[in-house]
Amino acid sequence: MKKQTEMLMNELLGFAEKMLGEHGEFHPFGGYLKPSGAVVHVGVQSNRESETAQQKIDVMVESFKQLAAQKKAIAFGVVADVKLPQADGGKGDAIKFLLEHQGGYCAEVFFRYEVDDGDVEITDTIAQQGEPLFFTTTH
């Protein structure tokens, strides 16, 4: 189950790095792993310019909860461009993943990064236990 979740994360990380290299940022997006093993990428369409990143994440989380309840996915990943505190007191850029597998694996992973002339360099990785969001009603 961890291996499947990491495969999903790596696929989504590639897209995040592509967007950072081309645009210097990205809007929240996600993806899920179908029972067949296929990865589905998910974005949130917004008609409102004022919609925040958190509002987009909330829409995606609700959609993913429905997919989990319908047993149409075995793992989910939600990805956001965030700022993390640094040792010098400032804030640095990071790609944040919320990852969850139906088998109970749940993690938050942060990839600190720097962008230099379109090249994205991952400078540090931080992983910690996550809180279940999607499969809470199916256990």
C-alpha positions in Angstrom: 0.0 0.0 0.0 2.9 2.4 0.7 4.5 1.5 -2.6 1.2 2.3 -4.5 0.9 5.6 -2.6 4.5 6.5 -3.4 3.9 5.7 -7.1 1.0 8.1 -7.1 3.0 10.8 -5.3 5.9 10.5 -7.8 3.6 10.9 -10.7 2.0 14.0 -9.2 5.4 15.4 -8.2 6.4 15.3 -11.8 3.5 17.5 -12.8 4.2 19.9 -9.9 7.8 20.3 -10.9 6.7 20.9 -14.6 4.3 23.7 -13.5 7.0 25.2 -11.2 9.6 25.2 -14.0 7.2 26.7 -16.6 5.2 29.1 -14.4 7.0 29.4 -11.0 3.9 28.3 -9.2 0.9 26.0 -9.4 -2.7 25.9 -8.2 -3.7 23.0 -5.9 -4.4 19.8 -7.8 -4.5 16.1 -7.0 -4.9 12.7 -8.2 -6.0 9.2 -7.3 -5.2 5.6 -8.0 -8.0 3.5 -9.5 -8.3 -0.1 -8.3 -6.9 -1.1 -11.8 -3.7 0.8 -11.0 -4.3 3.7 -13.3 -3.5 7.2 -12.1 -6.1 10.0 -12.7 -5.0 13.6 -12.4 -7.6 16.1 -10.9 -7.8 19.8 -11.1 -10.4 22.2 -9.7 -12.1 24.5 -12.2 -13.0 27.9 -10.6 -15.4 30.5 -11.9 -14.3 32.9 -9.2 -11.0 34.7 -9.3 -11.2 35.2 -5.5 -11.4 31.5 -4.7 -8.5 30.7 -2.4 -6.1 27.7 -2.6 -7.7 26.2 0.5 -11.2 26.5 -1.0 -10.0 24.6 -4.1 -8.5 21.9 -1.8 -11.7 21.7 0.1 -13.7 21.0 -3.1 -11.2 18.3 -4.1 -11.3 16.7 -0.6 -15.1 16.5 -0.8 -14.9 15.0 -4.3 -12.3 12.4 -3.2 -14.4 11.4 -0.2 -17.3 10.6 -2.6 -14.9 8.5 -4.8 -13.7 6.6 -1.7 -17.2 5.9 -0.5 -18.0 4.6 -4.0 -14.9 2.4 -3.9 -13.7 4.0 -7.2 -10.2 4.7 -5.8 -7.6 3.0 -3.6 -5.3 6.0 -2.9 -5.5 9.8 -3.1 -3.0 12.6 -3.3 -3.7 16.4 -2.8 -0.9 18.7 -3.8 -0.4 22.4 -2.9 2.3 25.0 -3.3 3.0 26.2 0.3 5.5 28.3 2.4 7.3 26.5 5.2 9.2 28.1 8.1 13.0 28.0 7.7 15.8 27.9 10.3 16.6 31.6 9.6 13.0 32.7 10.6 11.9 33.2 7.0 9.7 31.1 4.9 10.7 28.9 2.0 8.8 27.3 -0.9 7.6 23.7 -0.7 5.4 21.3 -2.5 2.9 19.7 0.1 1.4 16.3 -0.4 -1.6 14.9 1.6 -1.5 11.2 0.8 -3.9 8.4 1.8 -4.3 4.8 0.9 -7.4 2.7 1.7 -5.2 0.2 3.6 -4.6 2.9 6.3 -1.3 4.5 5.1 -1.6 8.2 5.6 1.2 10.8 5.3 2.0 14.4 4.8 5.2 15.0 2.7 6.9 18.3 2.0 9.4 18.8 -0.7 11.3 22.1 -0.2 12.4 23.5 -3.6 14.1 26.3 -5.4 13.5 27.4 -8.9 16.4 28.9 -10.9 15.8 29.9 -14.5 13.1 27.3 -15.0 15.0 24.5 -13.3 13.4 23.0 -10.2 15.7 21.7 -7.5 14.3 19.7 -4.5 16.5 20.8 -1.6 14.9 18.8 1.3 12.1 16.3 2.0 10.1 16.1 5.2 7.6 13.4 5.9 5.2 12.9 8.8 2.2 10.9 9.8 -1.0 12.3 8.2 -4.6 12.4 9.3 -7.1 10.3 7.4 -9.5 12.4 5.3 -10.9 10.2 2.6 -11.4 6.6 3.8 -12.6 7.5 7.3 -16.1 6.2 6.7 -15.0 3.1 4.9 -12.9 1.5 7.6 
